């Protein structure tokens, strides 16, 4: 049985929407180590439609010479969740349709290793609500944006988590690793 591990870039006030605001902070090499370890153990990628549509043009033409993460994103099987299905032509990919917790549970059970999720805020909100996240990696940036899509919306119920590890990077970003409480 596999496990679902989520990675999010987040502002201090919980915004995860289109994190272009992270660029000014740079990318600490220790962050790359954490993400490399996470993706290195992953056997599948689970993405929401919007994130898939953003990742496909960004990653599909990259090579290992461009970015060491390119083989993972291009060669690993991607499972895409969304009400409006994109055209899936990027590497091995499967369309799962609308969010269905039972379909995600089966994917987790049938995967021998980690299922990696990046971004995909709407999908992650559903996964958290259904208690399908086995590990949550939040990279919290030292900025409050005031508006934008948050990981937990105003109508979200309580989500109890246990802090299992943390790191502080030179660029001011804090990595918080949580598991279900």
N, C-alpha and C positions, 0 to 999 in steps of 0.2 A: 504494500500500500504506500502511496506517495503522500506528500504533504504540500500544502500551498503556502508559498512564501511571497509576500508582497513587499515591494520597494516603492516608496513615494518621496518626492521632493516636496517640502511643505514650508510655508511661511509660518512665522510665530502665531499668527491668528488663524491657522488651519487651512489656508488656501493651497490647493493642489492643481488648480487650473492652468494649463499652458505655461509651465514654469520657465519662460524665457527670462524672467527676473533673476534667475540663479546665475546667469552668465557673468555678471559683474563680480561675483565672489570667486571665480575660478573653480578649478576642480582639484582638490587636495589629493595627492597620490595615495594617501591612506583610504580615501573614499573609493578610489579605483580598486584597491585591494579587497575591500569588503564586497563590492559589487562583483568583482572577478571571482571571488570565492563562492558567492551566491549563484551566479550564472554557471560557474564551473560544475556545480553539483546538480544543476537542473536538467531534466530530460524533456521538458515541454514548456511552452510559453502560452499563457492564457492572457488574452487582450480584449478590451472593449473595442467596438467598431471604430470610434474616433481615434483612439491611440494607434490601432492597427493602421488606419489611413494616414496618420502622421509618421509612423515608423517606416512604413513600406518605402516611400521615396527617400527617406533619410538613410536607411540601412542597405537597401537592395543593391546599390551600386558600390558599396564600400568593400574593400578587401582587407585582409589581415595587415597589409602594409599601411593602410589608411588608419585602421583602428583595430586593436587586438580583439575587441568584442564582436567584430563583423562575422566571423564564422559561427559564433553562437546564434546571433540573430538571424542570419541567413539560412543556416542549415538545420536548426532545431525546429521541430514541428510546432506550428502555431495554431491555437484554437481561438476562434473569434466569436465573441458574444455580441449580439446587437439586434434590435428590432428591424433596422434597415441594413440589409446585408451588402457589404462592399463586394466588389469584384476581387476575388482572391487569386492572385497570380504570383505571389511572392513566396518562393521556396515551398516546402511542404506546409500546407495549411488546410484546416477544416473549419467550415462554418457551423456553429452550434445553434444559431437562431437566437430567439429571445432568451433572456436570463431565466434559467430553470435550475434551481438548486439541486434537483435530483440528477440532472445531466452533469453538473459540476462534481457532485459526490462520486458518480461513476468514473469520471475522468481521473479524479484523485485516487480512487481505489485501483484503477487499472494502470496507473503510472508507477513504474518502478523507480522512484526517485522524486526529486522536487519538481513542482509545477511553479514556474516563475511568473509573477505578475508585476508589471511596471506601469505607472500611471493608471489609466483606466478607472477614473474616480467613480463613475456610476456603478461599474461592475464591482469595484472594491467595496462600495457601500453595501451592495447586496450580499457580497461574501461575508462581510463583518456581521451584518444583521442575521445571517443564517449560521453564523459561527463556523464558517468554512476556512478561515484564515488560521494557519498553524503558526506562522511567524510574521510579524509586521515590522518592517524596517523603515523608520521615519528619519529622513535627513532634513532636519529643521534649520532653516536659514534665518539669520538675524535681521529679519525685516517683517513688519506688519503691513499688509497691503490694504486693509480696510474693506476690500470687496473682492469678489471672485468666488468661484465654486470651492466649497470647503469639503474636506473628507467626510465630516459629519455635518449633515444639514440640520436646520432648525427643528425638523420633525423627527430626528433620530432618537431612538431610545438609548438607555445607558449601554455602554460597551465596557465590560470589565476586562482589563489587561494587566499582566504582570511584567514589569521591567526585568529583562534577563541580561542585558548588557548595555553599555553606552560608550561612546567615544566623543571627544571634543577635538576638532581640527583647527589648524592655524588660521583658516579663513573664516572662523566664527561659526561654522556649521556644527551642529550636534547630531550625532547618529544615536537614535534610541531604538533598541531591539526589544520587542514585546512578544509575549505568547499569551494565549487565552488564560484568564485567571480562573 
